[in-house]
């Protein structure tokens, strides 16, 4: 059962922008989208009930992934 959607946007946006992000079909798709941006990105988990939360950040230079502390 799907409980959340995933979105990707540049880290430079700061806060979540539902109109400026790229929506992903799942977390794997989100990782692949983040790699295409060419800059540091944040993958957001957007639950169907509640507020979006920054899930992980993706470093464009090293292609490393780090959890985002809330």
N, C-alpha and C positions, 0 to 999 in steps of 0.2 A: 504494500500500500504506500503510495507516494504521500509524504507528509511535508515536503519542502521542494522549492525550486532552487536552482543555482544560477548565479549571475557573475560576470567578470567585468571588471573595469580597471582603468589605470589607477595606480596608487595615488597619483597626483590629484585625483578628484576629492580625496579626503573622506567625505561622507558618501553614503549610498545614494545613487541617482538612478531611479528605476527607468528613466527615459534615456539616459546616456550609457547604460550598461549593455552588454551583450548577454542574452539569455542562453543558458546551456540546457541540454536535455538531461544531463546527469553530471556527477562530479568528474568523471573521466573526460567528458566533453568539455567541461570547464577548464581542466588542466590543458587540454589541447588548444582551446581558444586563447588562454593566457600566453602560451608560447608564441602565438602569432602577433601579439601586440608590439613586440620589440621594445618594451619598457616594463618596469616593475608593475605588477598587477596585484589586485586583491580579488580573491574568490569569495563571494558572499553566499551564505545560506539564508534563504528566504522562506521561513516557515509559512504555511497557509494560515496559521493563526499566530499573531505576534509580530515582532519587529525583525527586520533583516539584521544579521550579525556577520561581521567580518570573520571568515572561517580560516583562510590561509593566505599568506602573501607569497607571490612567485617572483623571484629575482630573475630579471631578464638576462643579466650577464652570466651568471653561474647556473641558471635554470634550477636553482635550489628552491625548496618549498619550506616555509616556516609557519608554524601555528601562530595565530594572532591572539595575543592575550587580551582578554576583555577587562 
